[in-house]
Amino acid sequence: MTRTFYVNGEYVAENEARISVLDRGFLFADAVYEVTSVLGGRLIDNKNHLIRLQRSLAELSMDSPCSDDEIEAIQEELVRRNDLREGLVYLQVSRGAADRDFGFPDDTTPSLVMFTQEKNLLSSPKAETGLSVITVDDIRWQRRDIKTVGLLAPVLGKQAAKKAGVDDAWMVEDGYVTEGTSNNAYIIDENGVVMTRHLGNEILSGITREAVMKLSDACQVQVIEQPFTPEQAYRAKEAFITSASMFVMPVVSIDGHTIGDGKPGDVTKRLRELYISIARERTDFSDVTS
Ligand code: PDD
């Protein structure tokens, strides 16, 4: 079955989905995006993804192509048309198409593109075995809090991981881990305390991160928001990552150092199970309480 894509007001077959070569997303990476997970045909935590989308747009003085309700209606229609039960909806907004010039054009219409991807989110084999990661230099720009499509640094990080025969890379700046190439990074010490970098311009404020903070609170797992070094990570009892495309995923090896006993840790497993059980029955994590 060929997928249906959404491009600027129209639902079209994948091989007919087209945007202009003058689109500023294509020429300048002048575009932002969101990835929302889908379970049982339902969008998970989408309101928060759309809040972050609006923030990214505002930070770049970019107009929204339509209201949040309209965007969500298109996401839902795309899920329906593609009969997506489990996977992802990708959406991208660019400043639009205009003759190539660095400054913002005066009157372009933002472009909106969306597509779906099937993905096994619940029964991923890596959730059983855990991921291996390496560390790489964080060579990204200084506004990683904005979810732009300027992703060449993460692409190179992921490729370095692939070449090293591992699953992913954690990026390091000034001696501290910032985050994974497309996920937030966490370690857990021998007392069961979770450590993850504080929010700021250096990392993306993950929607899954926010949910996991609430879940940790609810099950009395202490989280400290502060940077950690690769050396601290090597000595951690557990490690994991979070993202809309992985939920909570254990990490069992960092730069060749085995984490804990080399198997997904208990706290990580608990957080993953809790995240999934709530995601399956609700659309967001707003009413999670301890
Ligand atoms: N990536 N950090 C970075 C650099 C990311 O690209 C992502 C998401 C996250 C996690 O954010 P969230 O929990 O909101 O998905 C953190 C998406 C999934 C991607 O690029 O495919």
Boltz pocket constraint, residues with backbone or C-beta under 6 A from the ligand:
constraints:
  - pocket:
      binder: B
      contacts: [[A, 35], [A, 144], [A, 179], [A, 180], [A, 181], [A, 182], [A, 183], [A, 184], [A, 203], [A, 204], [A, 205], [A, 206], [A, 207], [A, 208], [A, 209], [A, 242], [A, 243], [A, 244], [A, 245]]
      max_distance: 6.0
